């Protein structure tokens, strides 16, 4: 009686079934074989992991969000511990990027007040190109608000002006009209 030839799909399925049976009956050896393979082929492992993450991005994000929601205190404790262990690195980065701290502070305030933020980085640089609106200096320039955030002014093109750090501190929470004596 002649043997029927299996299709490629059937062969793959049978081979996979045999492999799963072997893994179930030899779990220690299976882990060792897998570990050795990963060590010998790290580039293939990276490629496979990257492909999986791209294909299952939404599922991974959802799973991570769910874990963070269910383990909020554990995640916060880990974050605090990591910060304590890497304080110097954080401090060095903050020293190298002072504008980031200011931006985060502004972002938090806007979020609290739910203010609009439509000023683009290009508009920001264009405003800084002219120098301080009051004294004309070109050092330590900041984008200030015509109507302060504390009074509901957002980070929009028509509500921002360029001031040096000194003039911006003098302006405080006054509007531009109040500083110029127009109101």
LINNOR-V522644 format. One record per backbone hydrogen bond with DSSP energy under -0.5 kcal/mol. CO is the residue of the C=O (numbers start at 1). NH is the residue of the N-H. Records with the same first field share a line. If there is no record, write none. Layout:
BEGIN
CO=NH / NH
END
This chain:
BEGIN
7=11
8=12
9=13
10=14
11=15
12=16
13=17
14=18
15=19
16=20
17=21
18=22
19=23
20=24
21=25
22=26
26=30
27=31
28=32
29=33
30=34
31=35
32=36
33=37
34=38
35=39
36=40
37=41
41=45
42=46
43=47
44=48
45=49
46=50
47=51
48=52
49=53
50=54
51=55
52=56
54=57
56=60
57=61
58=62
59=63
60=64
61=65
62=66
63=67
64=68
65=69
66=70
67=71
69=72
71=75
72=76
73=77
74=78
75=79
76=80
77=81
78=82
79=83
80=84
81=85
82=86
83=86
84=87
86=90
87=91
88=92
89=93
90=94
91=95
92=96
93=97
97=100 / 101
98=102
99=103
100=104
101=105
102=106
103=107
104=108
105=109
106=110
107=111
108=112
109=113
110=114 / 115
116=155
120=124
121=125
122=126
123=127
124=128
125=129
126=130
127=130
128=131
132=136
137=132
140=165
142=144 / 163
144=161
146=148 / 176
148=151 / 153
149=152
154=156
155=118 / 119
156=159
157=160
159=146
161=144 / 163
162=133
163=142
164=168
165=169
166=170
167=171
168=172
171=174
175=179
176=180
177=181 / 182 / 183
END
